[in-house]
Amino acid sequence: MTDIAIDTTDRITTLRFARAAKKNALTVEMYEQLTAALAAASADPQVRAVIITGTPECFTSGNDIADFARANAGGEVTAPLDFLRAIVNFDKPLLAAVSGVAIGIGTTLLLHCDLVVASPTAKFKTPFVALGLVPEGGSSVLLPALVGARRANQMLLLGEQIDAPTALAWGLVNEVADDAYAAALAKAKLLAACAPNAIKSSKALMGRPTREQVLETIAHEGKVFGAQLRSPEAMEAFQAFMARRPADFSRF
């Protein structure tokens, strides 16, 4: 069994988070599967577009904290950064269909998608500071550029959750549809019918001015994130999370 369900039909690959019992929390293995699947889709001339989605009740609750704690105990974990670089460099249309909560990486990965459709139940939250951490995935540069600095502060500093209509109004998503996956699939089919080289070249041209900046930002965020992950603040936040109590940062 795999926690990433992969299906390719009619030249469109769907990557579905399939760990519903754990609210689709992402493990190191899942990141590795996603990166490998994107590489395979890029290399396959029969694949014209990729959709990332979750289950109807949940997109993803973010990283599996227990899994990452175990992995970090064994040394540096590169799988999340490998995945982020893979979505930045992915050369074909990348879409997302979001239902339910999209927490942490569940929101920041959307910043690298070409088109995003949300269901009315979608909720977006980046609670990095609440966990004693910092923004990741290039979000420190991409989110302010997309929604504006003031709104980005609400999400990245205050950790405020926004709903689907707000995400649409702010430009975080393209559309709100009752069946987010069906709407994303319809868009993917339109893209799949287009001239593939023209699509790839157009995407490359639009991404060219900022690609290196985004990759550098992801690398720098990763270093700061890694240092903060080992900090007393993060330890307090994780212990509080596991104990289901509010974190107490008053002594720092």
C-alpha positions as semicolon CSV with decimal commas, in nm:
position;residue;x (nm);y (nm);z (nm)
1;M;0,000;0,000;0,000
2;T;0,114;0,354;-0,072
3;D;0,001;0,681;0,083
4;I;0,025;0,853;-0,257
5;A;-0,225;0,715;-0,506
6;I;-0,104;0,767;-0,863
7;D;-0,328;0,741;-1,167
8;T;-0,267;0,838;-1,528
9;T;-0,572;0,858;-1,753
10;D;-0,622;1,048;-2,078
11;R;-0,270;1,202;-2,058
12;I;-0,332;1,345;-1,709
13;T;-0,157;1,215;-1,396
14;T;-0,332;1,254;-1,063
15;L;-0,128;1,243;-0,743
16;R;-0,367;1,192;-0,453
17;F;-0,279;1,208;-0,084
18;A;-0,431;0,883;0,040
19;R;-0,366;0,875;0,412
20;A;-0,711;0,978;0,529
21;A;-0,681;0,813;0,871
22;K;-0,399;1,059;0,949
23;K;-0,564;1,357;0,774
24;N;-0,320;1,308;0,485
25;A;-0,026;1,421;0,699
26;L;0,286;1,398;0,485
27;T;0,568;1,162;0,577
28;V;0,923;1,151;0,444
29;E;0,827;0,852;0,230
30;M;0,532;1,041;0,082
31;Y;0,760;1,329;-0,019
32;E;0,990;1,080;-0,188
33;Q;0,698;0,924;-0,374
34;L;0,575;1,265;-0,491
35;T;0,919;1,365;-0,617
36;A;0,959;1,038;-0,805
37;A;0,611;1,068;-0,955
38;L;0,679;1,421;-1,080
39;A;1,004;1,307;-1,240
40;A;0,822;1,021;-1,412
41;A;0,546;1,254;-1,535
42;S;0,801;1,501;-1,669
43;A;0,984;1,226;-1,857
44;D;0,672;1,065;-2,004
45;P;0,571;1,233;-2,333
46;Q;0,220;1,089;-2,293
47;V;0,160;1,292;-1,976
48;R;0,045;1,646;-2,049
49;A;-0,057;1,769;-1,701
50;V;-0,050;1,671;-1,333
51;I;-0,312;1,729;-1,065
52;I;-0,230;1,716;-0,693
53;T;-0,528;1,648;-0,470
54;G;-0,633;1,489;-0,144
55;T;-0,945;1,320;-0,017
56;P;-1,288;1,489;-0,023
57;E;-1,262;1,568;0,348
58;C;-0,899;1,684;0,362
59;F;-0,624;1,805;0,131
60;T;-0,342;1,766;0,383
61;S;-0,289;1,856;0,748
62;G;0,078;1,926;0,676
63;N;0,383;1,733;0,788
64;D;0,353;1,430;1,014
65;I;0,539;1,568;1,315
66;A;0,607;1,229;1,474
67;D;0,744;1,090;1,147
68;F;0,974;1,387;1,098
69;A;1,094;1,370;1,459
70;R;1,200;1,010;1,402
71;A;1,360;1,092;1,068
72;N;1,549;1,394;1,203
73;A;1,691;1,181;1,482
74;G;1,872;0,978;1,216
75;G;2,027;1,273;1,036
76;E;1,938;1,549;0,792
77;V;1,613;1,494;0,603
78;T;1,621;1,626;0,244
79;A;1,296;1,480;0,107
80;P;1,081;1,795;0,156
81;L;1,340;2,019;-0,013
82;D;1,377;1,767;-0,296
83;F;1,000;1,781;-0,348
84;L;0,992;2,160;-0,341
85;R;1,268;2,183;-0,599
86;A;1,078;1,930;-0,809
87;I;0,760;2,137;-0,819
88;V;0,953;2,458;-0,892
89;N;1,126;2,290;-1,186
90;F;0,832;2,083;-1,310
91;D;0,798;2,168;-1,678
92;K;0,436;2,070;-1,746
93;P;0,111;2,219;-1,617
94;L;0,068;2,151;-1,247
95;L;-0,278;2,187;-1,097
96;A;-0,425;2,136;-0,752
97;A;-0,774;2,049;-0,631
98;V;-0,825;2,136;-0,264
99;S;-1,104;2,016;-0,037
100;G;-1,099;2,050;0,340
101;V;-0,794;2,173;0,528
102;A;-0,468;2,267;0,356
103;I;-0,224;2,329;0,638
104;G;0,142;2,432;0,615
105;I;0,293;2,269;0,307
106;G;-0,065;2,206;0,198
107;T;-0,091;2,578;0,133
108;T;0,266;2,662;0,036
109;L;0,284;2,396;-0,236
110;L;-0,012;2,567;-0,404
111;L;0,209;2,870;-0,467
112;H;0,397;2,659;-0,723
113;C;0,089;2,529;-0,902
114;D;-0,022;2,685;-1,228
115;L;-0,392;2,656;-1,150
116;V;-0,571;2,586;-0,820
117;V;-0,935;2,494;-0,766
118;A;-1,087;2,485;-0,418
119;S;-1,410;2,338;-0,290
120;P;-1,633;2,550;-0,062
121;T;-1,500;2,344;0,232
122;A;-1,135;2,437;0,169
123;K;-0,947;2,613;0,449
124;F;-0,590;2,740;0,420
125;K;-0,354;2,788;0,712
126;T;0,022;2,838;0,759
127;P;0,078;2,800;1,137
128;F;0,459;2,799;1,124
129;V;0,517;3,057;1,399
130;A;0,271;2,878;1,628
131;L;0,496;2,572;1,596
132;G;0,809;2,773;1,669
133;L;0,905;2,753;1,302
134;V;0,937;2,980;0,997
135;P;0,782;2,991;0,649
136;E;0,897;2,730;0,397
137;G;0,847;2,637;0,035
138;G;0,941;2,981;-0,093
139;S;0,632;3,123;0,077
140;S;0,824;3,411;0,234
141;V;0,863;3,561;-0,113
142;L;0,580;3,402;-0,313
143;L;0,289;3,462;-0,077
144;P;0,346;3,840;-0,036
145;A;0,388;3,866;-0,413
146;L;0,060;3,683;-0,471
147;V;-0,173;3,819;-0,203
148;G;0,009;4,131;-0,081
149;A;0,235;4,188;0,217
150;R;-0,041;4,276;0,466
151;R;-0,242;3,963;0,389
152;A;0,070;3,749;0,388
153;N;0,147;3,879;0,738
154;Q;-0,194;3,762;0,852
155;M;-0,118;3,413;0,728
156;L;0,255;3,377;0,796
157;L;0,293;3,576;1,119
158;L;-0,047;3,547;1,282
159;G;-0,121;3,209;1,129
160;E;-0,476;3,314;1,045
161;Q;-0,686;3,061;0,858
162;I;-0,869;3,173;0,545
163;D;-1,165;3,010;0,377
164;A;-1,229;2,936;0,010
165;P;-1,409;3,263;-0,079
166;T;-1,130;3,463;0,085
167;A;-0,865;3,258;-0,098
168;L;-1,045;3,335;-0,424
169;A;-1,071;3,706;-0,348
170;W;-0,702;3,720;-0,255
171;G;-0,591;3,534;-0,568
172;L;-0,463;3,224;-0,389
173;V;-0,699;3,006;-0,594
174;N;-0,845;3,042;-0,944
175;E;-1,191;2,905;-0,877
176;V;-1,422;2,769;-0,609
177;A;-1,626;2,472;-0,728
178;D;-1,849;2,221;-0,551
179;D;-1,642;1,939;-0,701
180;A;-1,290;2,079;-0,696
181;Y;-1,131;1,775;-0,856
182;A;-1,381;1,764;-1,144
183;A;-1,322;2,134;-1,212
184;A;-0,944;2,090;-1,200
185;L;-0,969;1,787;-1,428
186;A;-1,169;1,989;-1,681
187;K;-0,894;2,252;-1,687
188;A;-0,627;1,983;-1,716
189;K;-0,806;1,833;-2,016
190;L;-0,808;2,171;-2,188
191;L;-0,434;2,202;-2,126
192;A;-0,374;1,844;-2,243
193;A;-0,538;1,928;-2,575
194;C;-0,302;2,220;-2,636
195;A;0,028;2,211;-2,824
196;P;0,257;2,057;-2,559
197;N;0,576;2,239;-2,653
198;A;0,394;2,572;-2,664
199;I;0,253;2,506;-2,317
200;K;0,591;2,404;-2,175
201;S;0,768;2,701;-2,334
202;S;0,502;2,944;-2,214
203;K;0,529;2,811;-1,859
204;A;0,908;2,834;-1,874
205;L;0,892;3,193;-1,995
206;M;0,655;3,299;-1,716
207;G;0,867;3,129;-1,452
208;R;1,205;3,244;-1,584
209;P;1,224;3,587;-1,411
210;T;1,172;3,446;-1,061
211;R;1,284;3,080;-1,074
212;E;1,635;3,135;-0,940
213;Q;1,508;3,368;-0,669
214;V;1,251;3,112;-0,561
215;L;1,504;2,829;-0,553
216;E;1,748;3,044;-0,352
217;T;1,468;3,140;-0,114
218;I;1,368;2,776;-0,064
219;A;1,729;2,686;0,016
220;H;1,769;2,976;0,261
221;E;1,432;2,908;0,425
222;G;1,538;2,546;0,461
223;K;1,850;2,642;0,655
224;V;1,661;2,876;0,886
225;F;1,379;2,623;0,922
226;G;1,628;2,349;1,010
227;A;1,794;2,564;1,276
228;Q;1,460;2,668;1,421
229;L;1,342;2,307;1,419
230;R;1,614;2,228;1,672
231;S;1,540;2,534;1,886
232;P;1,392;2,533;2,238
233;E;1,094;2,725;2,097
234;A;1,012;2,446;1,854
235;M;1,063;2,181;2,123
236;E;0,811;2,360;2,344
237;A;0,566;2,389;2,053
238;F;0,597;2,020;1,962
239;Q;0,563;1,905;2,323
240;A;0,256;2,124;2,359
241;F;0,111;1,985;2,038
242;M;0,159;1,624;2,150
243;A;0,014;1,704;2,493
244;R;-0,278;1,891;2,336
245;R;-0,207;2,208;2,531
246;P;-0,126;2,566;2,428
247;A;0,243;2,637;2,376
248;D;0,401;2,867;2,633
249;F;0,670;3,091;2,484
250;S;0,679;3,332;2,782
251;R;1,026;3,221;2,899
252;F;1,196;3,292;2,567
